[in-house]
Each structure stands twice: as structure tokens, then as C-alpha cells.
Amino acid sequence: MKYRFAIVLFAVLLSGADAPPNPLQKTLLAQESKLIEAIKQQDQATLKALLAEETFAVTYDGGRQAGQDILRSLEQVTITSYTVTDVKLVQVSPDVGILTYKFRWKGSHGDKQIPLTTVYATSTWALRDGKWRSVFYQETPVKK
């Protein structure tokens, strides 16, 4: 009986593994991609439009930045390449979603070269005045 239960449980878990993303996940992933590209292109206007006024970020190296700090430091950040994989969504409400994903990137910050770095990213988005805005972002280093 326990064996059969384990097989059924495993089958149920696997059945959701390849489920297509829901519309909110697609929407928020598109927003997240715009945000990353705005950083890569150093497009301050687009980045500002995507950030909520109270946005806050915690970076992989323990740094913390409010929205204005993110905008001020934009010219110091260079992303030369990146990938986003293993995307998951937690829908908190119709107006709030949390994306988690694996983010691999390399580039530089000021004069410091950043080698290929892998983090788990958590990005929280809220619908404000009909537009999705980033309200919180955190990176956790992936253990090697």
C-alpha cells in the first residue's frame, strides 16, 4: 500500500513538472526580462518605469539598495551575458506575484570584473495603476 501511494504521489508531482506556465508567470517573466535588459542596456528610463517607488533589492554579495540607489548605480553595472532558467511563480493575489528563478550572469561592477555567477533570484511584482512594477528583488548565491 505504501509503495502504491509513493508511485501515485510521484506521478502527481511529475504531472505538474512540465505544465505550461500560467498567464501571470508569462507576464511577470516578460517584465523581469525587460528589467534585466534595461540594466544590461543601461536604460535608466525603462528601469525607472519598471520599479515601484518603494522598491528594494538585496544582492548576492549582501548589498542592499533602495530604488534610487539602483538607478544611481546603473552606470557602474555591466552585464555582458546572462541566462534565466527554472522559473517558478507564487501568485500571492491577482495583483501580486513572486517569481523565483536561477540567474547566471557575468559582467562588471565599477572596476571589478564579476565572473560567471549563479544565484537564485526572487522577484516580487505588484500591479499598480494597471502596470506591473518590481517591488522587491533578492539574490541568494548557489552553493558550488
Contacts in CASP RR format, 6 or more apart in sequence:
PFRMAT RR
TARGET T0000
AUTHOR 0000-0000-0000
METHOD contacts of the structure
MODEL  1
MKYRFAIVLFAVLLSGADAPPNPLQKTLLAQESKLIEAIKQQDQATLKAL
LAEETFAVTYDGGRQAGQDILRSLEQVTITSYTVTDVKLVQVSPDVGILT
YKFRWKGSHGDKQIPLTTVYATSTWALRDGKWRSVFYQETPVKK
21 29 0 8 1.000
21 87 0 8 1.000
21 89 0 8 1.000
22 89 0 8 1.000
22 91 0 8 1.000
24 89 0 8 1.000
24 91 0 8 1.000
24 97 0 8 1.000
25 87 0 8 1.000
25 89 0 8 1.000
25 99 0 8 1.000
27 132 0 8 1.000
28 89 0 8 1.000
28 97 0 8 1.000
28 99 0 8 1.000
28 123 0 8 1.000
28 125 0 8 1.000
28 132 0 8 1.000
29 84 0 8 1.000
29 87 0 8 1.000
29 99 0 8 1.000
31 50 0 8 1.000
31 125 0 8 1.000
31 132 0 8 1.000
31 134 0 8 1.000
32 84 0 8 1.000
32 99 0 8 1.000
32 101 0 8 1.000
32 123 0 8 1.000
32 125 0 8 1.000
32 134 0 8 1.000
33 84 0 8 1.000
34 46 0 8 1.000
34 50 0 8 1.000
35 47 0 8 1.000
35 50 0 8 1.000
35 51 0 8 1.000
35 134 0 8 1.000
36 79 0 8 1.000
36 82 0 8 1.000
36 84 0 8 1.000
37 43 0 8 1.000
37 46 0 8 1.000
38 44 0 8 1.000
38 46 0 8 1.000
38 47 0 8 1.000
38 50 0 8 1.000
39 47 0 8 1.000
39 74 0 8 1.000
39 77 0 8 1.000
39 79 0 8 1.000
40 79 0 8 1.000
40 82 0 8 1.000
42 74 0 8 1.000
42 75 0 8 1.000
42 77 0 8 1.000
44 71 0 8 1.000
44 74 0 8 1.000
47 70 0 8 1.000
47 71 0 8 1.000
47 74 0 8 1.000
48 71 0 8 1.000
49 131 0 8 1.000
50 132 0 8 1.000
50 133 0 8 1.000
50 134 0 8 1.000
51 67 0 8 1.000
51 70 0 8 1.000
51 71 0 8 1.000
51 133 0 8 1.000
51 134 0 8 1.000
52 126 0 8 1.000
52 128 0 8 1.000
52 133 0 8 1.000
52 134 0 8 1.000
52 135 0 8 1.000
54 135 0 8 1.000
55 66 0 8 1.000
55 67 0 8 1.000
55 70 0 8 1.000
55 133 0 8 1.000
55 134 0 8 1.000
55 135 0 8 1.000
55 136 0 8 1.000
55 137 0 8 1.000
56 64 0 8 1.000
56 65 0 8 1.000
56 66 0 8 1.000
56 67 0 8 1.000
56 135 0 8 1.000
56 136 0 8 1.000
56 137 0 8 1.000
57 64 0 8 1.000
57 65 0 8 1.000
57 67 0 8 1.000
57 70 0 8 1.000
57 136 0 8 1.000
57 137 0 8 1.000
57 138 0 8 1.000
58 64 0 8 1.000
58 137 0 8 1.000
58 138 0 8 1.000
58 139 0 8 1.000
59 65 0 8 1.000
59 139 0 8 1.000
60 117 0 8 1.000
60 119 0 8 1.000
60 139 0 8 1.000
60 140 0 8 1.000
60 141 0 8 1.000
65 73 0 8 1.000
76 109 0 8 1.000
76 110 0 8 1.000
77 108 0 8 1.000
77 109 0 8 1.000
77 110 0 8 1.000
78 107 0 8 1.000
78 108 0 8 1.000
78 109 0 8 1.000
78 110 0 8 1.000
79 105 0 8 1.000
79 106 0 8 1.000
79 107 0 8 1.000
80 106 0 8 1.000
80 107 0 8 1.000
80 108 0 8 1.000
81 105 0 8 1.000
81 106 0 8 1.000
81 107 0 8 1.000
82 103 0 8 1.000
82 104 0 8 1.000
82 105 0 8 1.000
82 106 0 8 1.000
83 103 0 8 1.000
83 104 0 8 1.000
83 105 0 8 1.000
84 101 0 8 1.000
84 102 0 8 1.000
84 103 0 8 1.000
85 101 0 8 1.000
85 102 0 8 1.000
85 104 0 8 1.000
86 101 0 8 1.000
86 102 0 8 1.000
87 99 0 8 1.000
87 100 0 8 1.000
87 101 0 8 1.000
88 99 0 8 1.000
88 100 0 8 1.000
88 101 0 8 1.000
89 97 0 8 1.000
89 98 0 8 1.000
89 99 0 8 1.000
89 100 0 8 1.000
90 97 0 8 1.000
90 98 0 8 1.000
90 100 0 8 1.000
91 97 0 8 1.000
91 98 0 8 1.000
92 98 0 8 1.000
94 127 0 8 1.000
95 126 0 8 1.000
95 127 0 8 1.000
96 124 0 8 1.000
96 125 0 8 1.000
96 126 0 8 1.000
96 127 0 8 1.000
97 124 0 8 1.000
97 125 0 8 1.000
97 126 0 8 1.000
98 122 0 8 1.000
98 123 0 8 1.000
98 124 0 8 1.000
98 125 0 8 1.000
99 121 0 8 1.000
99 122 0 8 1.000
99 123 0 8 1.000
99 124 0 8 1.000
99 125 0 8 1.000
100 120 0 8 1.000
100 121 0 8 1.000
100 122 0 8 1.000
100 123 0 8 1.000
101 120 0 8 1.000
101 121 0 8 1.000
101 123 0 8 1.000
102 118 0 8 1.000
102 119 0 8 1.000
102 120 0 8 1.000
102 121 0 8 1.000
102 142 0 8 1.000
103 118 0 8 1.000
103 119 0 8 1.000
103 120 0 8 1.000
103 121 0 8 1.000
103 139 0 8 1.000
104 116 0 8 1.000
104 117 0 8 1.000
104 118 0 8 1.000
105 114 0 8 1.000
105 116 0 8 1.000
105 117 0 8 1.000
106 114 0 8 1.000
106 115 0 8 1.000
106 116 0 8 1.000
106 117 0 8 1.000
107 113 0 8 1.000
107 114 0 8 1.000
108 114 0 8 1.000
117 141 0 8 1.000
118 141 0 8 1.000
118 142 0 8 1.000
119 139 0 8 1.000
119 140 0 8 1.000
119 141 0 8 1.000
119 142 0 8 1.000
120 139 0 8 1.000
120 140 0 8 1.000
120 142 0 8 1.000
121 137 0 8 1.000
121 138 0 8 1.000
121 139 0 8 1.000
121 140 0 8 1.000
122 136 0 8 1.000
122 137 0 8 1.000
122 138 0 8 1.000
122 139 0 8 1.000
122 140 0 8 1.000
123 134 0 8 1.000
123 136 0 8 1.000
123 137 0 8 1.000
124 134 0 8 1.000
124 135 0 8 1.000
124 136 0 8 1.000
124 137 0 8 1.000
125 132 0 8 1.000
125 133 0 8 1.000
125 134 0 8 1.000
125 135 0 8 1.000
126 132 0 8 1.000
126 133 0 8 1.000
126 135 0 8 1.000
127 133 0 8 1.000
END
